[in-house]
Amino acid sequence: MLSEMEQTIEHFAAELEEQNQALIEMFAETKKEYELHHAKLALRLEQLEKQNDLLQRRA
């Protein structure tokens, strides 16, 4: 009976490890997408600030 419990626990632990790894990969991908989006927005903000500065100097 103890052996069956050990096997069940080991199987459960293996499943949890697989699920955890899938979550880690999902979060890593989400982080990469967020960082890319953030970089694009930061660049766009910089461009708009420069454009605004030029327009204010002309006025």
C-alpha positions as CSV (number, residue, x, y, z in Angstrom):
1,M,0.0,0.0,0.0
2,L,2.8,2.4,0.8
3,S,4.4,1.7,-2.6
4,E,1.1,2.7,-4.3
5,M,0.9,5.9,-2.3
6,E,4.5,6.7,-3.2
7,Q,3.8,6.1,-6.9
8,T,0.7,8.2,-6.8
9,I,2.6,11.1,-5.1
10,E,5.5,10.8,-7.6
11,H,3.0,10.8,-10.5
12,F,1.3,13.9,-9.0
13,A,4.6,15.6,-8.4
14,A,5.7,14.9,-12.0
15,E,2.4,16.4,-13.3
16,L,2.9,19.5,-11.2
17,E,6.4,19.9,-12.5
18,E,5.2,19.8,-16.0
19,Q,2.4,22.3,-15.3
20,N,4.9,24.6,-13.5
21,Q,7.3,24.4,-16.5
22,A,4.5,25.3,-18.8
23,L,3.6,28.3,-16.6
24,I,7.2,29.4,-16.5
25,E,7.4,29.3,-20.3
26,M,4.2,31.2,-20.7
27,F,5.3,33.9,-18.3
28,A,8.7,34.2,-20.0
29,E,6.9,34.6,-23.4
30,T,4.5,37.2,-21.9
31,K,7.5,39.1,-20.4
32,K,9.3,39.1,-23.7
33,E,6.2,40.4,-25.5
34,Y,5.7,43.1,-22.8
35,E,9.3,44.2,-23.0
36,L,9.0,44.5,-26.8
37,H,5.8,46.4,-26.5
38,H,7.3,48.7,-23.9
39,A,10.3,49.4,-26.1
40,K,8.1,50.3,-29.0
41,L,6.0,52.7,-26.8
42,A,9.1,54.3,-25.3
43,L,10.5,54.9,-28.8
44,R,7.2,56.4,-29.9
45,L,7.0,58.6,-26.8
46,E,10.5,59.9,-27.5
47,Q,9.6,60.6,-31.1
48,L,6.4,62.5,-30.1
49,E,8.4,64.5,-27.4
50,K,10.9,65.6,-30.1
51,Q,8.1,66.5,-32.5
52,N,6.4,68.5,-29.8
53,D,9.6,70.3,-28.9
54,L,10.1,71.2,-32.5
55,L,6.6,72.5,-32.9
56,Q,6.8,74.6,-29.7
57,R,10.1,76.1,-30.9
58,R,8.4,77.2,-34.2
59,A,5.5,78.9,-32.4
